[in-house]
Amino acid sequence: MRNGTIAYYDGHAKEFVSRTLHADMRETQERFLEAVGSGGRILDFGCGSGRDSQYFAERGYNVTAIDGSEELCRIASAYTGLHVCCMDFFDFEADSEYDGIWACASLLHVERENLGKLLGMLERAMKAGGVLYISFKEGEFSGMRGGRYFADMTQESMRTLVLSATELREISTWRTVDVREDHAGENWVNGLFRKIRRSHGTV
């Protein structure tokens, strides 16, 4: 399913960027940065257009950006001036490197049965005290929709997933309305979670 979704983004990259690059995410971005604290390293996990990577870099953070679509990586690299790494999410490996991981509308393309494994990988990649942001379209659907795979979540199912698959602690979960003009009325669920343990042993 991931291959089909990546093919969609490679074939619709310019259209996708035109719809998302200027979407106003400042309220959520600042909520994340407040939890992360000043400075430090941020991983933009599924960076898309590079919009959020650029925002964080402009505020003094050391940003690493990855995406699964070669076309989106090319566009995001040109936009941000960062080297954006193209890789399958499950090929990502890091251990206690990041103060914050921003996974905005990216984990929703991972098969529901594999989300727990991926969340464990992201937990490992964060430093103790690090913060993870995730977001999903609100609902209970999972499967192909409009050429892409989606795993929708409710606040409760998202919370249950994260807390059962990891030792992360919840900071907050909340609902938002889609800020893109052509998606008016669509709702999202958002979550911030903090890592309280090192990769091996307690803090």
C-alpha positions in Angstrom: 0.0 0.0 0.0 2.9 2.4 0.8 4.2 2.0 -2.8 0.8 3.0 -4.2 0.7 6.1 -2.0 4.2 7.1 -2.9 3.4 6.7 -6.6 0.5 9.0 -6.0 2.7 11.7 -4.5 5.4 11.3 -7.2 2.7 11.8 -9.8 0.9 14.7 -8.1 3.7 16.4 -6.3 3.3 19.9 -7.8 -0.5 19.8 -7.2 0.0 18.7 -3.6 2.6 21.4 -2.9 0.4 24.1 -4.3 -2.4 23.0 -1.9 -0.3 22.7 1.2 2.8 25.0 1.1 1.0 28.1 2.3 -1.5 26.4 4.7 -1.3 28.2 8.0 -0.1 25.8 10.6 1.5 28.3 12.9 -0.7 27.6 15.9 0.1 23.9 15.8 3.8 24.5 15.0 4.2 26.9 17.9 2.4 24.5 20.2 5.0 21.8 19.2 8.0 24.2 19.6 6.8 25.3 23.0 6.8 21.7 24.1 10.2 21.0 22.5 11.9 24.1 24.0 14.3 26.5 22.4 17.0 25.2 20.0 17.8 21.6 19.4 17.3 19.0 16.7 14.0 18.4 15.0 13.1 15.6 12.6 10.4 16.4 10.0 9.2 12.9 9.4 7.3 13.0 6.0 8.1 16.6 5.2 6.0 16.9 2.0 6.5 20.4 0.6 9.1 21.4 3.2 6.8 24.0 4.7 7.3 23.0 8.3 11.0 22.2 8.0 11.5 25.8 6.7 9.4 27.2 9.6 11.5 25.4 12.2 14.8 26.2 10.5 14.0 29.9 10.4 13.5 29.7 14.2 16.9 28.4 14.8 16.3 24.6 15.0 18.6 22.1 13.4 16.2 20.3 11.1 16.5 16.9 9.4 13.8 16.2 6.8 12.8 13.0 5.1 10.0 11.8 2.8 9.2 8.8 0.8 8.4 10.6 -2.5 11.4 11.5 -4.6 9.5 14.3 -6.3 8.5 15.9 -3.0 12.0 15.5 -1.7 13.3 17.4 -4.7 10.8 20.2 -4.3 11.3 20.4 -0.5 15.1 20.6 -1.0 14.8 23.4 -3.4 12.4 25.3 -1.2 14.2 24.9 2.1 17.8 24.7 1.0 18.1 21.6 3.2 19.2 18.1 2.0 15.9 16.2 2.2 16.5 12.4 2.4 14.2 10.1 0.4 13.5 6.9 2.2 10.9 4.4 3.2 9.8 5.2 6.7 10.7 1.8 7.9 14.3 2.2 6.7 14.8 5.1 9.1 17.1 4.4 12.0 18.2 6.7 14.9 18.9 6.4 18.6 18.3 9.2 21.0 19.1 11.9 18.4 16.2 14.3 18.3 14.6 16.8 20.7 11.4 16.8 18.6 9.8 14.7 15.9 7.2 16.3 13.7 5.0 13.8 11.9 2.3 16.0 10.4 -0.2 14.1 8.3 2.4 11.4 7.5 1.8 8.4 9.7 -1.8 8.4 8.4 -0.4 6.7 5.3 1.0 3.7 7.2 -1.0 0.6 7.4 -2.8 0.5 10.8 -1.3 -2.8 11.7 2.3 -1.4 11.3 1.8 1.9 13.1 2.8 0.5 16.5 6.2 -0.7 15.1 6.8 2.7 13.5 5.9 4.6 16.7 8.5 2.5 18.6 11.1 3.4 16.0 10.3 7.1 16.5 10.4 6.8 20.3 13.9 5.3 20.0 15.0 8.2 17.8 14.1 10.8 20.4 16.2 12.0 23.3 14.9 11.6 26.8 12.4 14.5 27.2 11.9 14.6 23.5 8.5 15.5 22.0 6.6 13.7 19.2 3.8 15.4 17.3 1.4 13.3 15.2 -1.8 14.0 13.3 -4.5 12.0 11.5 -7.7 12.7 9.6 -10.5 12.2 12.1 -12.5 9.0 11.6 -12.4 5.2 11.7 -11.8 4.4 8.0 -8.7 2.5 6.9 -7.9 1.7 3.3 -7.3 3.2 -0.2 -9.0 6.6 -0.8 -8.3 8.9 -3.7 -5.3 6.9 -4.8 -3.6 6.9 -1.3 -3.8 4.6 1.8 -5.3 6.3 4.9 -5.6 5.1 8.5 -8.0 7.6 10.1 -8.1 8.0 13.9 -10.2 9.4 16.6 -8.6 11.1 19.6 -9.2 8.0 21.7 -7.9 5.5 19.1 -4.8 7.7 18.5 -4.2 7.9 22.3 -4.7 4.2 22.8 -2.3 3.4 19.9 0.5 5.5 21.1 0.3 4.6 24.8 0.0 0.9 24.1 2.9 0.8 21.6 5.3 3.0 23.4 6.3 4.4 26.8 5.6 7.9 25.7 3.5 10.1 28.0 0.7 12.2 26.6 1.1 16.0 26.8 -2.2 16.8 25.0 -4.5 15.7 22.2 -6.9 18.0 20.4 -9.1 18.4 17.3 -8.6 20.9 14.5 -10.4 21.9 11.3 -8.4 21.5 8.0 -6.8 24.9 7.2 -6.7 24.2 3.4 -9.5 26.1 1.6 -10.4 23.1 -0.6 -10.8 20.9 2.5 -13.1 23.0 4.5 -15.1 21.0 7.1 -12.6 18.2 7.4 -11.4 17.5 10.9 -8.1 16.3 12.2 -6.9 14.8 15.5 -3.5 15.9 16.8 -1.3 14.6 19.6 1.8 15.6 21.5 3.7 13.0 23.5 6.9 13.1 25.5 9.6 10.5 25.9 10.5 10.0 29.6 13.0 7.2 29.2 16.3 6.8 27.4 16.6 4.1 24.8 18.1 1.8 27.4 17.2 2.3 31.1 15.6 5.2 32.9 16.4 8.9 32.9 
